[in-house]
Amino acid sequence: MAKLIVSDLDVTDKKVLIRVDFNVPIKDGVIGDDNRIVAALPTINYVIDNGGKAILLSHLGRIKTEEDKAKLSLRPVAERLSELLKKPVTFVPATRGKELEDAINNMKDGDVLVMENTRFEDLDGKKESKNDPELGKYWASLGDLYVNDAFGTAHRAHASNVGISSNMPQAAAGFLMEKEIKFLGDAVENPRHPFVAILGGAKVSDKIGVISNLLNKADKIIVGGGMTYTFYAAKGLTVGKSLVETDKIDLAKQIMAEAGDKLVLPVDNVVATEFANDAPHKVVEGNIPDGYMALDIGPKAIEDFKKVLADAKTVVWNGPMGVFEMPNYAKGTLEIGKALGELKDATTIIGGGDSTAAAKQLGIAPQITHISTGGGASLEYLEGKELPGIAAITNK
Ligand code: AMP
């Protein structure tokens, strides 16, 4: 369903509350990767260029103790934002109270203000994360309009997204949110065929929902990574010391029966004696021998997967094909990433931190149609679930 977008709003002279996703990696006050701040710029610029006042709310990490506050202040993020916008940004070290209210009331059109980390409210009864009704109402009272641009948090009902939305006459999506909904939505609901999903990563349990939802939508589902070996066990192959979720073997059997030849598993694997880069390792087909664990897909599997990908028109990739953090087991993930980057005339979508890291390592990110900013949120979207943060945005 089409959603109200920030560009549908008349923001002039208005106090616009914008929920952004500034949950960036940060250590000793230094930001590791400012991608998420950059991704929020179009919405912020739209509001201030059109004479609105941009009041930004975001969480950063998890606040469990008083000490976490010093490490997870949004102050450095506000400073980085000021550099990126090339204009002053007011930072308010509070999530409520007179200082915040005065700062907002003193804003002029085109000004930008960053409020302190919304999760500071979690120290007192998890008010942000549990969507405390009073908190959402209070934050909503600080602005005239509300825009949600934080796709990464859309799978959670928090005070700063669902709480504010439900206390405003309407809630609009920001441009980043709009882009995420468009690409993931089209892939799931209206893909160009052949539609291929590539699923990897450690656990079947994390991806079962995605496999089930995509079974009758995708033409092929490629499975790699640690989750493969639960399927191996379900097929009656030996798995050695590989990662297997024994309580999911029956489910894997069911999925295989339903999927038939839609499900593509690796025919060979790189197996090692230990979970270590320099452990003795070799390539084996089929059964994983005793005393070995499978840590990457093998060369035949890479070729098989590339053939499946060759004529794909829509590809969704989530999760590495092996333990790609260790160079000896990175080849499967990197080769699949490379194949994705080389596809012509295909819509390619990557979700999840590890696949995104692999795409960046390969330098193929510019060739990918859409790299989702939300790991958990993109998975839940692919599972076909309704995301509370998106549901709370007004339909057009
Ligand atoms: P996920 O967070 O579920 O996407 O899983 C990512 C993690 O899965 C990465 O840290 C990989 O090292 C790990 N992984 C991938 N393949 C394997 C494997 N064959 N055995 C153990 N761990 C794996």
Boltz pocket constraint, residues with backbone or C-beta under 6 A from the ligand:
constraints:
  - pocket:
      binder: B
      contacts: [[A, 200], [A, 201], [A, 202], [A, 203], [A, 206], [A, 224], [A, 225], [A, 226], [A, 227], [A, 243], [A, 294], [A, 295], [A, 296], [A, 318], [A, 319], [A, 320], [A, 321], [A, 322], [A, 323], [A, 324], [A, 325], [A, 352], [A, 354]]
      max_distance: 6.0
